[in-house]
Amino acid sequence: MKNYGLVPESAYSGKARGEKDHNHGDMDTLLSNIVKYCISNQITELNKRQEMVVDSILDHYYGTVPTEFVYKGKTYTPELIAISTLGLIRTIT
């Protein structure tokens, strides 16, 4: 939370495909296969292309994280709401 902030569920449910409940089975299979590939090829740090693949999987299943949202009548960013509600400050740039 200190690095990326937070978003209330009312602004970001993490259910991008219209699901009622969270079901991460398919996503878990895809990400597990990526991890297994990395382990078998001794990859310890993802390159930009690999990061984009992981991000696209997360965006597909969770939806794109909002950069701004309205919460209790005010407009926030994930970082700003973390600071204002929890008193967190960003420690890593």
N, C-alpha and C positions, 0 to 999 in steps of 0.2 A: 504494500500500500504506500510505503514511503516513496517508492520509485515511480509508480504508475497511477496512484490515486485509487478511487473507488467510484462505483456507480450504483445507485439504489436499484433494486429489482423492478420498481415501477418504471424506470427509464431504460432498463436493459435486462430482459428476463433470461437471456441465454437460451431461448427456444426459438431459433431462427426459422424453423420449418413449420411453424404453426402447431407444434406439439403441445399437449396439455401438461405432460410431465417431462422431466428430464430423462432421456434415454440415450446413453452414450456408448452403447454397444458397438455400432458401426464405426464411430469415430475412434473408439479405443482400439479396434482391430487395425485401422489404418495407421494410427500413431505407433502402435506396438510393432507393426511391420517396419516402420521407419527406424525405430530404435534397434530392432534386430539387425537391420541392414548396417546401421552405423557401428554396432558392436562387432559384427562379422568382418567389417572393413576397417576396423580400428579408427573410426572417425570419432574424435573427441570434441570437435567444435564444428558447428554447422557453418557452411558458407552461405552467402547471401541467397543463392538460388534455393538451397535447402530450407533456409529460414522462411522464404516466401511460400514454399510448399506447405510447411507446417502452419504458417499463418492462414493460408487459404483454406486448409482443412478446418481450422478453428473457426474462421469466419463463416464457412458453410454451415457448420453445426450449431454454433452459438449466435451467429449474426455479427456484423461489424460493430465494434465497440464505439459508442458515440463519443465525439470530441466535445460536444456541448449538449446539455439537456436541461429541462426545466424541472425543478424539484421544489415543492411547497411555494410555488409562485416566483421563484428566483432562478436565473440562468446560472449554471455551474459548468465547470470542466471537471473531469475526474480528479485532477490534482487539487483544485480549489475546494471541492466538497470535503476532501480528506483533511485539508488544512483547517477549514472552518468548523467541521463537526468533530474531528478527532484531535486536532492540534498537531497533526503530523507535518513535518517539513521534508522536502526532497533532500536526500542525502547523496544521491549519485546522479550526475548529469549525463 
